[in-house]
Amino acid sequence: MRPLWVIICLLPFMGFLLPHMIQGARAQSFNEALALALANNPTLAAADSQYQAVRQRQITAFSASLPQVTGYVRSTTMESETRCEALSTSDTGLCQSLDRVEIDPRNRAEGWGVNATLDLFTSGKNFNDFRKARSDIRAQELSLRATEQMILLNAATVYLNVLRDEAVLGLRQKNIDVLQRRYEAVRDQFDVGIVTRTDMAQSESRLKLAESNFIRQQATLEAARANYKEVIGQLPNQLETPKTLPSLPTRIDDALQLARQQSPTLLSVQENARGTEYTTYSVIGSALPKISLFGNYSVTDDPTFRQRGEEEEVTRYGIEMTMPLFTGGRSLAAINASRHVANQTTMQVHAASNQVEREVKVTWHDFHAAGGQIESSRKQITAAEIALNGVIQERELGIRSILDVLDAEEELLDARVALIQAEHARIVAAYRLLSVIGGLTRNQLELPATP
C-alpha cells in the first residue's frame, strides 16, 4: 500500500513537472538555439548596457548649449578683535577712549542668489561636441550589432559542430560493428584453417584502431557539447539539422557591395573617424572667441545694513566675450594631437575596408568550395560502395585478401566522414558570409523573441 500512497501524494507535483519534462525531451531547432544564445549571453547584455550609457552623452553635450542656472545660499561670519598697546604713558588716555567703544566681536551676514549663463557663440565647440556624441552613439550601436552577429555566428558554429560530431560518432560506431563481425568471421575461418594468422591479426588491428578512433571522437563530441553549453546556455538535446540555408547574394560583387553598406565592423570604424573630425573642430573652437550672456540676482542681509534698516538687493546682467590669448602652447598641442588622431582613424577605415573585402572573398570561395566537396564526396561514396562490394566478391573467389577488404571499408568510411565534414563546412561558411556582409541579425533570421 505504501507505493500507492506515494503516487497519490506526488500527483499534484506531477502536473507541474510533466510539462517541463516533456519540454526538456523536445527536439531543439536551430533558430531556438540561436535565440537562446542571445537571451543568455552576458557579453551581449554588457554591450547593451554600454550602449545605453553612451546614449546619455548626447544629453550631456546638448545641455552645454542651454542656459546654466545655479542657486546659492551664503552665510558669512566675521570675528573682529581690537587690541591697544600704549606706546608711552602719554598714549594711555587714547587707549582708554578706544576701549570704551562697544564693538560686537561676532558679525554674521546671510544672503542668497541665482546665477545664470548662456553661451551665445562658442566658435562651433558646443555644436561639434554634440555631433561627436551623436557619432559615438551610432558607433556604439554598430558595435552592439557586431557583438550580436558574433554571438549568433558562435551559436550557429557550436550547434553545427555538435551535429557533425554526433554524425561522425555514429559512423565510427557502425564501423566498429562491421569490423567486429569481420573479425569474428576471420577468426572462425582461422579456426578451420581457411585463413592465416596474419589475416586474423590484420582484422584485429583494424578493429582496435576503430575503437581508438571511436574513443577519440567521443572526447571531441564532449568538447563540442561543452562549447554548446557555454554559448547557448544549456546542454544540447536532440538537435535538428537546418533544412535550408540563409539567403545569400548570387554574385561576389553583390556580396562586396552589401558588406560595404551593412558591415557593422566597417561602419563602426567609419563613425569613429567621423567622430574624431568633430573632436578636432571642437578643439579648434575652444581656442577661438566665445560670447556669453550672464545674469545674477542676490540678496544680502548684513548686520551693518540692518542697523540702518536696509537690505542689499543686487541684480546684474550683461554680455561678455572671452578668448584664450596665451596658454603656453596647450591649445596648439591639443589641435595637433586631434589632427593626428583623425588621420589615424582615417587609416583604420582603409584597413577595415580591406579586411572586410578579404573576409568576403575568403568566405565566398569557402562556401562554394564546400558545395563542390559535397558533390565529390557523394560520388566518392557511391564509388567506394561499388568497390567494397566488388572486393568482397573477389575475396570470396580468392582473388583478394582480407587486407583489401579492410582497406575498402576504411575508404568508404573516410568518404562518408568527408561528406559530413563538407556539409558542415558549407553551412558554417554560409552563416559566416552572412555575418561578413552584415546580415546575421535577429531580424534577418526571424528568430523568436523569447525561446
Sequence and secondary structure as in RCSB ss.txt:
>XXXX:A:sequence
MRPLWVIICLLPFMGFLLPHMIQGARAQSFNEALALALANNPTLAAADSQYQAVRQRQITAFSASLPQVTGYVRS
TTMESETRCEALSTSDTGLCQSLDRVEIDPRNRAEGWGVNATLDLFTSGKNFNDFRKARSDIRAQELSLRATEQM
ILLNAATVYLNVLRDEAVLGLRQKNIDVLQRRYEAVRDQFDVGIVTRTDMAQSESRLKLAESNFIRQQATLEAAR
ANYKEVIGQLPNQLETPKTLPSLPTRIDDALQLARQQSPTLLSVQENARGTEYTTYSVIGSALPKISLFGNYSVT
DDPTFRQRGEEEEVTRYGIEMTMPLFTGGRSLAAINASRHVANQTTMQVHAASNQVEREVKVTWHDFHAAGGQIE
SSRKQITAAEIALNGVIQERELGIRSILDVLDAEEELLDARVALIQAEHARIVAAYRLLSVIGGLTRNQLELPAT
P
>XXXX:A:secstr
 HHHHHHHHHHHHHHHHHHHHHHHHS B HHHHHHHHHHH HHHHHHHHHHHHHHTHHHHHHHTTS EEEEEEEE
EEEE       SSGGGHHHHHHHHTS   SEEEEEEEEEEEEEEEE TTHHHHHHHHHHHHHHHHHHHHHHHHHH
HHHHHHHHHHHHHHHHHHHHHHHHHHHHHHHHHHHHHHHHHTTSS HHHHHHHHHHHHHHHHHHHHHHHHHHHHH
HHHHHHHSS   SB   SS     SSHHHHHHHHHHH HHHHHHHHHHHHHHHHHHHHHHHTS EEEEEEEEEEE
E HHHHHTT  EEEEEEEEEEE     TTHHHHHHHHHHHHHHHHHHHHHHHHHHHHHHHHHHHHHHHHHHHHHH
HHHHHHHHHHHHHHHHHHHHHTTSS HHHHHHHHHHHHHHHHHHHHHHHHHHHHHHHHHHHTT  SHHHHT  S 
 
